[in-house]
Amino acid sequence: MRIPWSSPALGAEEAEAVLDTVRSGWLTMGPRTRAFEAGIARLLGVEHAVAVSSGTAALDVALAALGIGPGDEVIVPAFTYVATVNAVTYQGATPVMVDVEPVTLNLDPAAVRAHLSPRTRAIVAIDYGGCPADYDALVPLAHDAGVLLLQDAAHSLGGTHRGRPAGAFGVGATLSFHVSKLITAVEGGMVVTNDAGMAERARTLRNQGEPPGAKYSFTMVGHNYRLSDLHAAIGLVQLGKLPELLARRRAVAEWYRHAFAAHPAVTLLPEPPGVEHAHFLFSILLPDRHGRDRAAAALADAGVETRICWPLPVSRQPAYLARDVPRIPCPVAESIASRVLSLPIHAALTREDVRHVAATLLAAVG
């Protein structure tokens, strides 16, 4: 592909940071991991940040640290990456997959309210594509219902809602540093929270159930979810580049918006008032599945890589069709999944690249 869907902004600084880590003799979780945690905590204005090996591990650890378990229900959006729902299932809890808003593609507070039950213990809200969810509604809703709100901010690091950083809502949040994300550690994730007890349990769970400072004393059944200093060294360099990387993505998003503004076949996802979008994805909606698939094929023929994020609501994934979970109609999620297309967006894109993508797509949709 001439224009990849994602391209990490890695260079000489990251290579030098890895080499310095190798030379230091400390490669496993250590001082660089602690520095990366501290940097993320400062950025988000939270008390605690616990680095783990992936965004999925962060979700698993966060839910386990909150005590989610068998008999509990956790409300999640039907339109999300499967990791969100898998993490609930890992706890032995029941994922309740409800519909999303048609404008932001985020969890619909009205759908959440309609499906609260005496068994509901938590709500997990993702920030689709980098657009923070409606926390004006979700935070008081969770509070009034007496349930926990966990923010999956894997897409939205660097974004804000009413001036507050994405990742600073609810009892805690999870982050991802996968190679496709806004900043990367190649792999990695983090649990962030102001709850000292949640943070302590998360640190224990990531390290086989061994609390910090209690070598070979295992107080919980945990996992090997540690983040190495090699990964953290890359993440630290990337964290310093975050403002520049966000600015570049915002510029690319504006170029796309200008290119598609007058075309009736292309529906753009607006940035709600009070929200600063992180632009992990640039997703558009096309009139129907046939038009979307035709556009994706034309772009591939023209050397442009795209993604369909995501082609099925998670409730319709084979793994969850085979499980005993609530079957809730989600017409918005169904419609979006049939029409959504995510275009390339990353710091290496040029204006000419965007013109090529836009011209190819518009020719395909007529």
KAZIHU-V201302 format. One record per residue. N is the residue number from 1. RES is the residue in one letter. PHI is phi in degrees with one decimal (none if undefined). Layout:
n->N res->RES phi->PHI
n->N res->RES phi->PHI
//
This chain:
n->1 res->M phi->none
n->2 res->R phi->-73.7
n->3 res->I phi->-122.2
n->4 res->P phi->-71.5
n->5 res->W phi->-65.9
n->6 res->S phi->-140.4
n->7 res->S phi->-150.6
n->8 res->P phi->-67.3
n->9 res->A phi->-88.4
n->10 res->L phi->-103.3
n->11 res->G phi->-153.7
n->12 res->A phi->-64.6
n->13 res->E phi->-64.9
n->14 res->E phi->-65.7
n->15 res->A phi->-62.2
n->16 res->E phi->-66.3
n->17 res->A phi->-65.0
n->18 res->V phi->-65.5
n->19 res->L phi->-61.8
n->20 res->D phi->-61.4
n->21 res->T phi->-66.7
n->22 res->V phi->-60.2
n->23 res->R phi->-64.8
n->24 res->S phi->-67.3
n->25 res->G phi->85.4
n->26 res->W phi->-114.4
n->27 res->L phi->-107.4
n->28 res->T phi->-80.0
n->29 res->M phi->-54.9
n->30 res->G phi->-163.4
n->31 res->P phi->-64.5
n->32 res->R phi->-71.7
n->33 res->T phi->-63.1
n->34 res->R phi->-63.7
n->35 res->A phi->-66.8
n->36 res->F phi->-65.1
n->37 res->E phi->-58.6
n->38 res->A phi->-64.2
n->39 res->G phi->-65.2
n->40 res->I phi->-66.2
n->41 res->A phi->-59.8
n->42 res->R phi->-63.5
n->43 res->L phi->-58.5
n->44 res->L phi->-91.7
n->45 res->G phi->69.4
n->46 res->V phi->-113.5
n->47 res->E phi->-79.9
n->48 res->H phi->-135.6
n->49 res->A phi->-137.7
n->50 res->V phi->-122.5
n->51 res->A phi->-76.9
n->52 res->V phi->-137.5
n->53 res->S phi->-82.2
n->54 res->S phi->-165.6
n->55 res->G phi->-65.1
n->56 res->T phi->-65.4
n->57 res->A phi->-60.8
n->58 res->A phi->-62.5
n->59 res->L phi->-62.6
n->60 res->D phi->-60.0
n->61 res->V phi->-64.8
n->62 res->A phi->-62.1
n->63 res->L phi->-66.0
n->64 res->A phi->-64.5
n->65 res->A phi->-65.4
n->66 res->L phi->-84.5
n->67 res->G phi->81.2
n->68 res->I phi->-68.8
n->69 res->G phi->-158.2
n->70 res->P phi->-54.2
n->71 res->G phi->92.2
n->72 res->D phi->-87.2
n->73 res->E phi->-110.6
n->74 res->V phi->-127.2
n->75 res->I phi->-82.6
n->76 res->V phi->-135.1
n->77 res->P phi->-71.0
n->78 res->A phi->-70.9
n->79 res->F phi->-106.0
n->80 res->T phi->-159.1
n->81 res->Y phi->-72.3
n->82 res->V phi->-61.0
n->83 res->A phi->-58.4
n->84 res->T phi->-59.8
n->85 res->V phi->-76.7
n->86 res->N phi->-57.8
n->87 res->A phi->-63.4
n->88 res->V phi->-65.5
n->89 res->T phi->-63.7
n->90 res->Y phi->-55.3
n->91 res->Q phi->-80.5
n->92 res->G phi->80.5
n->93 res->A phi->-87.4
n->94 res->T phi->-105.0
n->95 res->P phi->-76.5
n->96 res->V phi->-110.1
n->97 res->M phi->-93.4
n->98 res->V phi->-117.1
n->99 res->D phi->-75.1
n->100 res->V phi->-119.1
n->101 res->E phi->-76.6
n->102 res->P phi->-76.1
n->103 res->V phi->-94.5
n->104 res->T phi->-93.4
n->105 res->L phi->68.2
n->106 res->N phi->-95.9
n->107 res->L phi->-49.7
n->108 res->D phi->-87.0
n->109 res->P phi->-57.1
n->110 res->A phi->-64.3
n->111 res->A phi->-67.0
n->112 res->V phi->-61.0
n->113 res->R phi->-58.1
n->114 res->A phi->-68.0
n->115 res->H phi->-118.4
n->116 res->L phi->-66.5
n->117 res->S phi->-141.7
n->118 res->P phi->-59.8
n->119 res->R phi->-90.3
n->120 res->T phi->-67.2
n->121 res->R phi->-106.6
n->122 res->A phi->-155.9
n->123 res->I phi->-123.9
n->124 res->V phi->-112.4
n->125 res->A phi->-108.6
n->126 res->I phi->-97.1
n->127 res->D phi->-106.0
n->128 res->Y phi->-58.1
n->129 res->G phi->69.4
n->130 res->G phi->113.7
n->131 res->C phi->-95.4
n->132 res->P phi->-56.8
n->133 res->A phi->-68.1
n->134 res->D phi->-81.3
n->135 res->Y phi->-74.1
n->136 res->D phi->-58.5
n->137 res->A phi->-93.4
n->138 res->L phi->-70.7
n->139 res->V phi->-63.7
n->140 res->P phi->-66.5
n->141 res->L phi->-61.2
n->142 res->A phi->-63.1
n->143 res->H phi->-61.7
n->144 res->D phi->-64.7
n->145 res->A phi->-83.5
n->146 res->G phi->69.4
n->147 res->V phi->-119.7
n->148 res->L phi->-84.5
n->149 res->L phi->-115.4
n->150 res->L phi->-113.4
n->151 res->Q phi->-95.7
n->152 res->D phi->-91.3
n->153 res->A phi->-101.5
n->154 res->A phi->-58.6
n->155 res->H phi->-94.4
n->156 res->S phi->-116.1
n->157 res->L phi->-55.3
n->158 res->G phi->98.2
n->159 res->G phi->-83.5
n->160 res->T phi->-140.7
n->161 res->H phi->-132.6
n->162 res->R phi->54.6
n->163 res->G phi->81.5
n->164 res->R phi->-98.6
n->165 res->P phi->-64.2
n->166 res->A phi->-59.9
n->167 res->G phi->107.0
n->168 res->A phi->-113.5
n->169 res->F phi->-109.6
n->170 res->G phi->75.1
n->171 res->V phi->-71.1
n->172 res->G phi->-178.8
n->173 res->A phi->-146.0
n->174 res->T phi->-123.7
n->175 res->L phi->-126.3
n->176 res->S phi->-129.9
n->177 res->F phi->-122.3
n->178 res->H phi->-56.8
n->179 res->V phi->-61.3
n->180 res->S phi->-88.3
n->181 res->K phi->-78.4
n->182 res->L phi->-57.2
n->183 res->I phi->-124.1
n->184 res->T phi->-128.5
n->185 res->A phi->-113.7
n->186 res->V phi->76.6
n->187 res->E phi->-138.6
n->188 res->G phi->142.1
n->189 res->G phi->-156.3
n->190 res->M phi->-155.1
n->191 res->V phi->-104.7
n->192 res->V phi->-123.2
n->193 res->T phi->-165.9
n->194 res->N phi->-99.6
n->195 res->D phi->-91.6
n->196 res->A phi->-63.1
n->197 res->G phi->-66.2
n->198 res->M phi->-61.9
n->199 res->A phi->-64.3
n->200 res->E phi->-63.4
n->201 res->R phi->-65.9
n->202 res->A phi->-63.3
n->203 res->R phi->-64.7
n->204 res->T phi->-71.3
n->205 res->L phi->-65.0
n->206 res->R phi->-71.5
n->207 res->N phi->-121.4
n->208 res->Q phi->62.6
n->209 res->G phi->84.5
n->210 res->E phi->-97.4
n->211 res->P phi->-64.2
n->212 res->P phi->-55.6
n->213 res->G phi->84.0
n->214 res->A phi->-122.3
n->215 res->K phi->-57.3
n->216 res->Y phi->63.5
n->217 res->S phi->-115.9
n->218 res->F phi->-109.1
n->219 res->T phi->-98.0
n->220 res->M phi->-141.8
n->221 res->V phi->-86.7
n->222 res->G phi->-114.1
n->223 res->H phi->-136.7
n->224 res->N phi->-90.6
n->225 res->Y phi->-114.9
n->226 res->R phi->-68.9
n->227 res->L phi->-100.2
n->228 res->S phi->-75.7
n->229 res->D phi->-66.9
n->230 res->L phi->-61.9
n->231 res->H phi->-67.4
n->232 res->A phi->-63.2
n->233 res->A phi->-61.1
n->234 res->I phi->-65.3
n->235 res->G phi->-60.0
n->236 res->L phi->-63.5
n->237 res->V phi->-63.7
n->238 res->Q phi->-61.8
n->239 res->L phi->-59.0
n->240 res->G phi->-67.5
n->241 res->K phi->-91.6
n->242 res->L phi->-54.6
n->243 res->P phi->-58.1
n->244 res->E phi->-67.3
n->245 res->L phi->-67.4
n->246 res->L phi->-63.3
n->247 res->A phi->-62.0
n->248 res->R phi->-65.9
n->249 res->R phi->-64.0
n->250 res->R phi->-65.0
n->251 res->A phi->-64.2
n->252 res->V phi->-61.7
n->253 res->A phi->-60.8
n->254 res->E phi->-66.6
n->255 res->W phi->-62.1
n->256 res->Y phi->-61.9
n->257 res->R phi->-60.1
n->258 res->H phi->-64.5
n->259 res->A phi->-66.9
n->260 res->F phi->-103.6
n->261 res->A phi->-55.8
n->262 res->A phi->-99.7
n->263 res->H phi->-102.2
n->264 res->P phi->-68.3
n->265 res->A phi->-81.4
n->266 res->V phi->-109.9
n->267 res->T phi->-96.8
n->268 res->L phi->-91.2
n->269 res->L phi->-89.3
n->270 res->P phi->-72.9
n->271 res->E phi->-95.3
n->272 res->P phi->-61.6
n->273 res->P phi->-57.0
n->274 res->G phi->81.7
n->275 res->V phi->-111.3
n->276 res->E phi->-109.9
n->277 res->H phi->-75.7
n->278 res->A phi->-88.8
n->279 res->H phi->56.6
n->280 res->F phi->-67.2
n->281 res->L phi->-114.9
n->282 res->F phi->-116.7
n->283 res->S phi->-103.0
n->284 res->I phi->-122.8
n->285 res->L phi->-114.5
n->286 res->L phi->-107.4
n->287 res->P phi->-60.6
n->288 res->D phi->-159.6
n->289 res->R phi->-60.5
n->290 res->H phi->-61.1
n->291 res->G phi->-65.4
n->292 res->R phi->-62.6
n->293 res->D phi->-67.3
n->294 res->R phi->-64.9
n->295 res->A phi->-65.0
n->296 res->A phi->-62.6
n->297 res->A phi->-66.5
n->298 res->A phi->-63.9
n->299 res->L phi->-65.6
n->300 res->A phi->-61.5
n->301 res->D phi->-62.6
n->302 res->A phi->-92.1
n->303 res->G phi->82.9
n->304 res->V phi->-113.7
n->305 res->E phi->-86.5
n->306 res->T phi->-129.5
n->307 res->R phi->-134.9
n->308 res->I phi->-107.3
n->309 res->C phi->-109.7
n->310 res->W phi->-137.6
n->311 res->P phi->-79.6
n->312 res->L phi->-141.9
n->313 res->P phi->-57.9
n->314 res->V phi->-62.1
n->315 res->S phi->-64.1
n->316 res->R phi->-102.9
n->317 res->Q phi->-68.5
n->318 res->P phi->-52.3
n->319 res->A phi->-61.2
n->320 res->Y phi->-96.6
n->321 res->L phi->-65.4
n->322 res->A phi->-86.5
n->323 res->R phi->-107.9
n->324 res->D phi->-86.7
n->325 res->V phi->-126.6
n->326 res->P phi->-59.2
n->327 res->R phi->-103.2
n->328 res->I phi->-110.1
n->329 res->P phi->-60.4
n->330 res->C phi->-133.1
n->331 res->P phi->-63.8
n->332 res->V phi->-67.0
n->333 res->A phi->-60.3
n->334 res->E phi->-61.9
n->335 res->S phi->-64.7
n->336 res->I phi->-61.9
n->337 res->A phi->-59.9
n->338 res->S phi->-84.9
n->339 res->R phi->-124.9
n->340 res->V phi->-80.1
n->341 res->L phi->-143.9
n->342 res->S phi->-103.4
n->343 res->L phi->-90.1
n->344 res->P phi->-58.7
n->345 res->I phi->-150.7
n->346 res->H phi->-168.7
n->347 res->A phi->-69.2
n->348 res->A phi->-83.9
n->349 res->L phi->-68.6
n->350 res->T phi->-104.3
n->351 res->R phi->-64.0
n->352 res->E phi->-67.1
n->353 res->D phi->-58.7
n->354 res->V phi->-64.4
n->355 res->R phi->-60.0
n->356 res->H phi->-64.2
n->357 res->V phi->-60.2
n->358 res->A phi->-64.5
n->359 res->A phi->-64.3
n->360 res->T phi->-65.6
n->361 res->L phi->-65.2
n->362 res->L phi->-65.6
n->363 res->A phi->-65.3
n->364 res->A phi->-72.6
n->365 res->V phi->-88.0
n->366 res->G phi->81.6
//
